[in-house]
């Protein structure tokens, strides 16, 4: 099992930026994908972005993130980052780090979440 610790959330004005970090520990050798999801009150949790831990570093972005957010990783440190620029009030949500591992079975690991609040 993988443990995840998020940091970097907070309060920011519209148009501002935040950088989220997520550090993984525990059984990290089988990590395939690291990413970020968010949950807006009253809505289903949705993908923000993820990135493959393979050498390709393939990325996937949710529609709300494309053109504004950038995901990156440091495999040696088992850390994933989310650079969020041009933030909008509708980005206000709890952001969750996610790691997908495979060691005979697929397992999703989740952080406890970090609050991002964007004011008008």
LOTORRO-175821 format. One line per 3 residues: number of its first residue (from 1); for each residue x, y negated, z of C-alpha. Coordinates in steps of 0.2 Angstrom, whole numbers. Each point is the difference from the previous one (the first is absolute). Layout:
# residues N
NUM = X/Y/Z  ...
# end
This chain:
# residues 120
1 = 0/0/0  5/-18/-4  -2/-15/12
4 = -2/-17/-8  3/-17/8  -6/-16/-9
7 = 5/-17/2  -1/-17/-8  -19/-4/1
10 = -7/-16/6  -9/-16/-4  4/-10/-16
13 = -7/-14/-10  -8/3/-17  14/0/-13
16 = 13/6/13  10/16/1  3/14/12
19 = 12/15/-1  -6/16/8  12/14/5
22 = -3/18/5  13/11/7  -2/19/0
25 = 7/12/12  -2/19/5  -1/13/-14
28 = 5/-12/-15  9/12/-12  -16/4/-9
31 = -6/-17/-3  -7/-2/-18  -9/-16/0
34 = 0/-15/12  -13/-14/-2  -13/-12/8
37 = -18/0/1  -12/-13/7  -17/0/8
40 = -11/-16/-1  -15/0/12  -15/9/-7
43 = 10/7/-14  9/17/-4  18/1/3
46 = 9/-4/-17  17/3/-8  11/-16/0
49 = 16/8/-7  11/15/1  17/6/-6
52 = 7/16/-4  15/6/11  8/8/-16
55 = 14/-8/-9  -13/-7/-13  -8/-11/14
58 = -16/0/-10  -13/-12/7  -18/-2/1
61 = -10/-16/4  -18/-2/4  -9/-13/-11
64 = 0/-13/14  19/1/2  6/-1/-18
67 = 10/-15/-4  1/-6/18  7/14/11
70 = 16/10/-2  3/17/8  18/6/3
73 = 9/13/10  16/5/8  1/19/0
76 = 15/1/10  -9/-10/14  -17/8/-3
79 = -7/-17/-1  -13/-7/-12  -4/-19/-2
82 = -14/-10/-7  4/-18/-6  -17/-9/-1
85 = 0/-17/-9  -14/-12/-4  -10/7/14
88 = -19/-3/-1  -13/0/14  -7/16/-8
91 = 16/8/4  -4/0/18  0/18/6
94 = 8/12/11  15/7/-10  5/19/3
97 = 16/8/-5  -2/17/-8  12/14/-4
100 = -4/16/-9  11/15/3  1/17/-7
103 = 7/15/9  -11/14/-5  -15/-11/1
106 = -4/-18/-3  -1/-11/16  -5/-18/2
109 = 8/-10/14  -7/-17/5  6/-15/10
112 = -11/-8/13  -2/-15/-12  5/-18/1
115 = -12/-15/-2  2/-12/-14  -11/-16/1
118 = 0/-13/-14  -8/-17/4  -8/-12/-12
# end
